[in-house]
Amino acid sequence: MDLIDRFTEQYRREFDFFDQAARLAHGQLDNALASSGIQAMVTYRAKRPDRLEQKLRQRNKSKTYTSIQDIYDDIVDFAGVRVALYFPGARGEVDKVIQTNFDIDGEPKKFPQESLTPTYEKRFSGYWATHYRVRLRDRYLQEPHKRYSDAVIEIQVASVLMHAWSE
């Protein structure tokens, strides 16, 4: 059994943890956006083990993983929440909601890098979104859920069109 097989097998046992972390982040973010009057479709998921294995095999060609920790350090989307905005101009407001409700690890990534507003004239300009790495704040969690504050969760913010395109 190679490293990726071992990691995938371990992840199968941890899947419920990441699914629950994503569910909790989804509920918190969905409520906060609704309270702020921001119209969005908010979904969540934990990375499916079969999709994770495919991703790891592809990335291993250039990364050459040597340990389980290498994989944990590389993959940021075991737990994910997607915010699909009906009005892309609300991105700044969503950023404030995320900063208010979550602990953010590092600077958000913008795709494409340092992108301008996407264009929809004549030709679609490609994927356009902001990705945050966040953690649930311990103080917002009830006692049985406090352990989920250790999970890194990726929040992707894009327009409904981008959501459809990425699907």
C-alpha positions in Angstrom: 0.0 0.0 0.0 1.6 3.3 -1.1 1.4 6.6 0.8 -1.6 7.9 -1.1 -3.5 4.7 -0.4 -2.6 4.9 3.3 -3.7 8.6 3.4 -6.9 7.9 1.6 -7.7 5.1 4.0 -7.0 7.3 7.0 -9.2 10.1 5.5 -12.1 7.7 5.1 -12.1 7.3 8.8 -11.9 11.1 9.3 -14.5 12.0 6.7 -17.3 12.5 9.2 -15.1 15.0 11.1 -14.6 17.1 8.0 -18.2 16.8 7.0 -19.4 18.0 10.4 -16.9 20.9 10.4 -18.2 22.0 6.9 -21.8 21.7 8.1 -21.1 23.8 11.1 -19.3 26.5 9.1 -22.2 26.4 6.5 -24.8 27.0 9.2 -22.9 29.8 10.8 -22.1 31.6 7.5 -25.6 31.1 6.0 -27.2 32.6 9.1 -24.7 35.5 9.2 -25.2 36.3 5.5 -29.0 36.2 5.9 -28.8 38.5 9.0 -26.7 40.9 6.9 -29.3 40.9 4.1 -26.8 39.3 1.6 -28.5 37.1 -1.0 -26.5 34.0 -1.7 -26.7 30.3 -2.2 -24.5 28.6 0.5 -23.5 25.0 0.2 -21.0 22.7 1.9 -19.2 19.4 1.5 -16.4 17.3 2.7 -14.0 16.1 0.0 -15.1 12.7 -1.3 -12.4 10.1 -0.7 -12.4 9.0 -4.3 -12.0 12.5 -5.6 -9.3 13.2 -3.0 -7.4 10.1 -4.2 -7.5 11.4 -7.8 -6.4 14.8 -6.7 -3.5 13.4 -4.7 -2.3 11.2 -7.5 -2.3 14.1 -9.9 -0.6 16.5 -7.5 2.0 13.9 -6.4 3.5 14.0 -9.9 4.9 17.5 -9.1 4.8 17.5 -5.3 6.2 14.0 -4.6 4.7 13.5 -1.2 7.0 11.8 1.3 4.7 11.8 4.4 1.2 11.9 5.6 1.9 15.4 6.9 3.1 16.6 3.5 -0.4 15.8 2.2 -2.2 17.5 5.1 0.0 20.6 4.5 -0.8 20.6 0.8 -4.5 20.0 0.6 -6.7 22.8 2.0 -10.2 21.7 1.0 -11.0 18.6 3.0 -14.0 20.7 4.3 -15.5 23.3 2.1 -18.2 25.9 1.9 -19.2 27.7 -1.3 -21.0 31.0 -1.3 -22.6 31.7 -4.7 -23.6 35.3 -4.8 -26.6 36.5 -6.8 -25.0 40.0 -6.9 -21.2 39.8 -7.2 -20.9 43.4 -6.0 -21.6 42.0 -2.5 -18.2 40.4 -2.2 -16.9 43.2 0.1 -19.8 42.7 2.4 -19.2 38.9 2.4 -15.6 39.5 3.2 -16.6 41.5 6.3 -19.0 38.7 7.4 -16.3 36.1 7.1 -13.8 38.1 9.0 -16.3 38.8 11.7 -17.3 35.2 12.2 -14.2 33.1 11.5 -10.5 33.0 12.2 -8.7 33.4 8.9 -5.5 31.6 8.1 -3.4 33.8 5.9 -4.5 36.1 3.1 -7.5 35.1 0.9 -6.5 33.8 -2.5 -8.1 35.5 -5.5 -8.6 33.7 -8.8 -7.3 34.5 -11.1 -4.5 36.1 -9.1 -5.2 39.8 -8.4 -8.1 39.6 -10.8 -10.3 42.4 -12.0 -14.0 42.1 -12.1 -14.8 39.2 -14.6 -16.1 40.1 -18.0 -19.1 38.5 -19.6 -19.0 40.4 -22.9 -18.6 38.2 -25.9 -16.3 35.8 -24.1 -16.4 34.3 -20.6 -13.2 35.3 -18.8 -12.9 32.0 -16.7 -13.0 31.2 -13.1 -13.2 34.2 -10.8 -13.5 33.8 -7.0 -12.0 34.4 -3.6 -10.9 31.5 -1.4 -10.5 31.8 2.3 -8.9 29.3 4.7 -10.8 29.6 8.0 -11.4 28.0 11.3 -14.5 28.0 13.4 -14.2 30.2 16.5 -14.2 28.1 19.6 -16.3 30.7 21.5 -19.2 30.3 18.9 -19.3 26.5 19.4 -21.2 24.5 21.9 -19.1 22.1 24.0 -19.6 19.0 22.0 -18.6 20.9 18.8 -15.5 22.6 20.1 -13.1 20.0 18.6 -14.2 21.2 15.1 -12.3 24.5 15.7 -9.1 22.6 14.7 -10.4 22.0 11.2 -9.3 24.2 8.3 -12.2 25.0 6.1 -12.0 26.5 2.7 -14.7 29.1 1.9 -15.1 29.9 -1.8 -16.9 33.1 -2.7 -18.0 33.5 -6.3 -21.0 34.5 -8.3 -23.8 32.0 -9.1 -22.5 31.9 -12.6 -19.0 30.9 -11.4 -20.7 28.3 -9.1 -22.5 26.8 -12.2 -19.3 27.0 -14.3 -17.1 25.2 -11.6 -19.7 22.4 -11.2 
